[in-house]
Amino acid sequence: MSNLAQPQAPSDTGRRVHRREFLCLAPAAALASSMPLGVAPPRPSGNHVTITEALAALWGHSAEVSGSIIKPSTAERLDGLISGCNVGLISASRCNFPMNVNRGRSERLWPYIWGRFGCIDVDVRFNEHGPLQTQTLTERCYLLLGGRGFDSGNLKGFLRQYGAIHDQRLVLYKPHDERSAYLLGTRDGVVPRRKQNVCVGEFRANRLPNYFSLIREQGSRIDVESMRFPIRKTFFNRVGGEY
């Protein structure tokens, strides 16, 4: 495991927003434009995390800040697997639970995924900045790969249903026939669930650390340090390995 990386100021190139992504993000930008960067908006009653809050976390980081976290060869391989697929990103962890509890929650989510979708395990190591101290945590989320065609909303519905069952406010989804990813709300709150569907730009594997920050509670308070993509050992693959 690598040592903690020193934060670096993003380059001018990293600050640029691709025209396609700008057009895609424009509706969300209207929601976030009135908020100071890095400051979360007021939390609605019932302690619901809204799409607007998650976007505040995105606005507080450079769009390319995650580029150096994932090896180029790994990102290229993942992009090849993802291309043309319905894709999802989901977690079962909660920010107020210790790592061993969250590990158990992730293990309990896995049986619902296995047999229904292709899945890549994603182990995320990150620093969470609290009011008194910064702690380093490791959590597992899942990158789901659906079919390479129309699936009648099967994966999208699964993400919302099992995100809600496992107390997740947000999940990420990319349709097979689009390059853009969407942040989905899993529960009805101040904003009706059917409207909690916000484009976050073109889906790329090297942006997975940013996507993890978006779907995780208190995402604006974390800095992703590393991501691993372990390959599970099976009868046909006794060695395991990593992507």
C-alpha positions in Angstrom: 0.0 0.0 0.0 1.4 3.4 -1.0 2.0 6.1 1.5 -0.4 9.0 1.7 -0.1 11.2 -1.3 0.4 14.9 -0.8 -2.5 17.0 -2.3 -1.5 18.8 -5.5 -3.1 21.8 -7.1 -4.9 20.8 -10.3 -3.4 22.0 -13.5 -5.1 24.3 -15.9 -5.8 21.4 -18.2 -7.5 19.6 -15.3 -9.7 22.6 -14.7 -11.0 22.7 -18.3 -14.5 21.1 -18.8 -15.1 19.3 -22.1 -17.8 20.9 -24.2 -19.9 17.7 -24.1 -19.6 17.5 -20.4 -20.5 21.2 -19.9 -23.7 20.7 -21.9 -24.4 17.6 -19.9 -23.8 19.2 -16.6 -25.5 22.5 -17.3 -28.8 21.6 -15.5 -26.9 20.4 -12.4 -24.7 23.5 -12.5 -27.8 25.7 -12.1 -28.6 23.8 -8.9 -25.1 24.3 -7.5 -24.2 27.8 -8.8 -25.7 29.5 -5.7 -23.6 27.5 -3.3 -20.0 28.3 -2.3 -17.5 25.7 -3.5 -16.7 23.1 -0.8 -19.6 24.1 1.4 -22.5 21.6 1.6 -26.0 23.1 1.2 -28.5 23.0 4.1 -29.6 19.5 4.8 -33.3 19.0 4.4 -35.5 17.6 7.2 -35.2 13.8 7.7 -31.5 13.9 7.1 -31.9 13.1 3.4 -28.8 13.5 1.1 -30.0 15.2 -2.1 -28.6 15.2 -5.6 -27.7 18.8 -5.0 -25.5 17.9 -2.0 -23.7 15.2 -3.9 -23.0 17.7 -6.8 -21.6 20.1 -4.3 -18.9 17.5 -3.6 -18.2 17.2 -7.3 -17.8 21.0 -7.7 -15.3 21.0 -4.8 -12.9 18.7 -6.8 -11.2 18.9 -10.2 -12.8 16.7 -12.8 -9.5 15.1 -13.5 -8.1 14.8 -9.9 -8.6 11.0 -10.0 -6.6 10.5 -13.2 -3.3 9.5 -11.4 -4.9 7.1 -8.9 -5.8 4.3 -11.3 -3.0 2.9 -13.5 -3.5 3.8 -17.2 -3.3 0.1 -18.2 -6.0 -0.8 -15.6 -8.2 2.1 -16.8 -7.8 1.1 -20.4 -8.8 -2.5 -19.6 -11.8 -1.4 -17.6 -13.0 1.0 -20.3 -12.8 -1.9 -22.8 -15.0 -4.1 -20.5 -17.5 -1.2 -19.9 -17.9 -0.1 -23.5 -21.4 -0.7 -24.8 -22.6 -2.1 -21.5 -25.2 -1.0 -19.0 -23.0 0.0 -16.0 -23.7 0.7 -12.4 -21.8 1.6 -9.2 -23.2 0.7 -5.8 -22.0 0.5 -2.2 -23.5 -0.9 1.0 -21.3 1.1 3.5 -22.4 3.8 5.9 -20.2 6.6 7.1 -21.2 6.2 10.7 -20.3 2.5 10.9 -16.8 1.0 11.6 -14.9 -0.8 8.8 -15.7 -4.3 10.0 -19.4 -3.6 10.0 -19.3 -2.1 6.5 -17.3 -5.1 5.4 -20.2 -7.3 6.5 -22.7 -5.1 4.8 -20.8 -5.4 1.5 -20.6 -9.1 1.8 -24.4 -9.3 2.3 -25.0 -7.2 -0.8 -22.8 -9.5 -3.0 -25.2 -12.5 -3.2 -27.9 -10.3 -4.7 -25.5 -9.2 -7.4 -23.9 -12.6 -8.2 -25.7 -14.5 -11.0 -27.6 -11.4 -12.2 -24.8 -9.1 -13.4 -21.2 -9.1 -14.2 -19.3 -7.5 -11.3 -15.9 -6.0 -10.6 -15.0 -5.6 -6.9 -13.6 -2.1 -6.1 -11.6 -1.7 -2.9 -11.2 2.0 -2.1 -8.8 3.5 0.4 -9.5 7.1 1.4 -9.0 9.7 4.0 -12.1 11.0 5.7 -11.8 14.5 7.2 -13.9 14.9 10.4 -14.3 17.9 12.7 -11.6 16.6 15.1 -9.4 14.3 13.1 -8.7 12.6 9.8 -9.1 8.9 9.6 -8.0 6.5 6.8 -10.6 3.9 5.8 -11.0 1.1 3.3 -14.4 0.2 1.8 -15.6 -2.0 -1.0 -18.1 -1.0 -3.6 -19.2 -2.9 -6.8 -18.9 -1.9 -10.5 -21.8 -3.8 -12.1 -21.8 -4.7 -15.8 -25.2 -5.4 -17.4 -25.9 -6.6 -21.0 -24.7 -4.9 -24.2 -28.2 -3.9 -25.1 -31.6 -2.7 -23.9 -32.5 -4.5 -20.6 -35.9 -3.0 -19.9 -34.4 -1.0 -17.0 -33.3 -4.1 -15.2 -29.9 -2.8 -13.9 -31.2 0.7 -13.2 -34.1 -0.7 -11.2 -31.7 -3.0 -9.3 -29.4 -0.1 -8.4 -32.3 1.9 -7.0 -34.0 -0.9 -5.2 -30.9 -2.4 -3.5 -29.4 1.0 -2.9 -32.5 1.8 -0.9 -32.5 -1.6 0.9 -28.9 -1.1 1.9 -29.5 2.5 3.1 -27.7 4.2 0.2 -29.0 7.6 -0.9 -27.3 7.6 -4.3 -26.0 5.2 -7.0 -24.4 5.7 -10.4 -25.7 4.4 -13.7 -24.6 4.5 -17.3 -27.0 3.2 -20.1 -25.5 0.9 -22.8 -26.3 3.4 -25.6 -24.8 6.5 -24.0 -21.4 7.7 -22.9 -22.7 9.7 -20.1 -23.3 8.6 -16.5 -26.1 9.6 -14.2 -26.4 10.0 -10.5 -29.6 8.4 -9.3 -31.5 9.0 -6.1 -32.8 5.9 -4.4 -35.5 7.3 -2.1 -38.3 9.9 -2.2 -37.4 13.0 -0.3 -37.8 16.7 -0.8 -37.3 16.1 -4.5 -39.4 13.2 -6.0 -37.3 10.2 -6.8 -38.2 10.2 -10.5 -36.5 13.6 -10.8 -33.3 12.6 -9.0 -31.5 11.7 -12.2 -28.6 14.1 -12.9 -25.9 13.7 -15.6 -22.3 13.9 -14.3 -20.6 13.8 -17.7 -18.9 11.2 -19.8 -18.2 7.9 -18.0 -14.5 7.0 -17.8 -12.8 4.4 -15.7 -10.2 6.9 -14.4 -13.0 8.9 -12.9 -14.2 6.1 -10.6 -12.6 7.8 -7.5 -14.8 10.8 -8.3 -17.9 8.7 -8.7 -17.2 6.9 -5.4 -17.0 10.3 -3.7 -20.3 11.2 -5.2 -22.3 8.2 -4.1 -20.8 8.0 -0.6 -22.2 9.9 2.3 -20.2 13.0 3.2 -18.4 12.7 -0.1 -17.1 16.2 0.1 -15.1 15.3 3.2 -13.1 12.5 1.6 -10.0 12.2 -0.5 -9.5 8.9 -2.4 -6.0 7.7 -2.0 -6.1 4.4 -4.0 -8.4 2.0 -5.8 -7.8 -1.7 -6.3 -9.8 -4.1 -8.6 -9.1 -7.6 -7.2 -10.2 -10.6 -9.3 -12.0 -13.2 -7.2 -10.5 -16.7 -6.9 -12.7 -19.4 -8.6 -12.5 -23.0 -9.5 -11.1 -22.0 -12.9 -8.9 -19.2 -11.5 -7.1 -20.4 -8.5 -4.6 -17.5 -8.5 -6.9 -14.4 -8.4 -5.0 -11.3 -9.2 -6.1 -7.7 -10.2 -7.4 -6.0 -13.2 
